[in-house]
Amino acid sequence: MRWQQRWLMMIGVGLGVTLMGAPTVQAAKVYRRSAVTKLKAKTYYSTSTTGKAYRFSGTRAKTRLKATVALKNYRQTTWKATKRVTLTRNHHAVKYVYVTNQQRKAHGWVWSGYLTLDSKRGKTVKGSTSKGVTSYRVKGDALTPYQSNKFSTVAVGNYALGAINYAYDSDYATTNSFQTANHTLKVAKRTSDSASNYVFKTALYLPIDYKGLGRKAVLGNPQSAAFSKNDHYLYVMYVDNAQASNAKQTGWVIRYDMTALSKLFGSSLVSQDRLRRATNHYYNGTVTAVDQQVLNCMKVGPRFTTGHAQSLALNPKTNQLWFIKSYKDSYTAVVERLSAKTLKPNAKVSFKLNSKVHMGSTLTFDKSGNAYYWTQTKSAWPTAPVNSVKFYKGVLGTGQVHFKLIMQGLAKAPGKVLQSVSYNQQNGRLYLVADESIFSVPLAKLGHLTTRDVSCTNFSGHREFEGLIWRHRSNAGYLLTNKGPELMRLSYQ
């Protein structure tokens, strides 16, 4: 044997692994077993089709193995490892860990090479780059398996709303859409806590027309928005509603310079029709010098396939903008990263949570970079009634997509039409938005909520609530709503 081969084998033995892949274990063979070392419990999964879990017999000096579990039958579940030993035979040392499968009540000693930390689930494989967009793909499931009978819900009062008959703002028609009044969206009812005690007031009337984007009133349907990390810019994602399915919708992103607009309109940004008038004049070819100042505060991105576009969100840790392009097609989801410079995607990640769970249509991030979305239960579990809320937490990026179901949800969703989710860094609350109804919960207590933790607020304006957007450096929140499109500032009472 050449000296290089001997050296590599010595390294392999020192690390407790074999250089030729999985160890060959035979029950008739005798092994020397080390003392058991306790481990800090960690969760693993296995994709092995040939590996087994074993039971030890005999003494430490003469240990025999008996196979008790075939790992191929447990590929959709997880294992918890708590102990470790080293088996040695003919100077070859291999590490085994003791694992328990709580979902299927199985246990045994498994070669460590068959196990992967669940936190490593969802690692991506980089693909090709086409038209400036680099593709990534996740192999295997991106969702940690769970036991549905372990799931529970927290009772919520009578604040879940049904379908809303959308209506235009009261002066939309009388002003020919050039609104100047300062409207207040009042509360119909709420829970008796300070977190639910707020109204929405007009902050900025958004454009409706814009030259070069197609038909008149093409900007009448904003779907989601996000502030830049320094709160200087507001990114709003639109769709044109010209395609048959949500996944194939095309649209664009407009970047609004909020700092510049504040200087033009005044710090409050209240009751201003100038933005809507300026874009209308641009559409009709009648731009004035004042209009041009307003138009200079906007950057309109190119058209691309946005999907439903209701999930634009900034990850404050990475300073990256993400949105969910597709979430139902064949259970394969596609999320895309939006360039803040070009206002078009520059990366996309395809993944499948598992063969029975769709990705949600909403997205937000906390200040540590964790991703969250929520769903409404469509098919009841014994532990989750129809229209109950499920929360998911995970990692989303070009390197990894991995989500876990939080094993406690809400017994009721805020409304019939799920619209968005957002996180307020200042008060640490997660907000669930449906039409005319918003629930919020403290993020730190997710999974351990009580009914008193759930704040609920219902409104009475018959407006479509597209999203609740929070600045990153202050406690200022804004409601993105339609008919007509506007930003309404959250005002605590």
Secondary structure, DSSP 8 states (H G I E B T S, - for coil): --HHHHHHHHHHHHHT--TTSS----TTS-BEE---EEEEEEEEE---SS-EEEEEEE-SSSEEEEEEEEGGGGTTS-EEEEEEEEEEETTEEEEEEEEEETTTTEEEEEEGGG-EEGGGTTBEEEEEEETTEEEEEEEEE-B----GGG-EEE---S-----------TTTTTTTT------EE-EEEE-SSGGG-EEEEEEEE-----TTSSSTTTTS-EEEEEE-TTSSEEEEEEE---SSSGGG-EEEEEEEEHHHHHHHH-TT--S--HHHHHHHHHHHT---HHHHHHHTTEEE---EE-TT-TT-EEETTTTEEEEEEESSGGGEEEEEEE-TTTSSEEEEEEEESBTTB---S--EE-TT--EEEEEE-SS-BTTB-TT-EEEEEEEESSSBEEEEE-SEEESS-SSSSEEEEEEETTTTEEEEEETTEEEEEEGGGTTS--GGG-EEEEE-S---EEEEEE-SSSS-EEEEETTTTEEEEEEE-
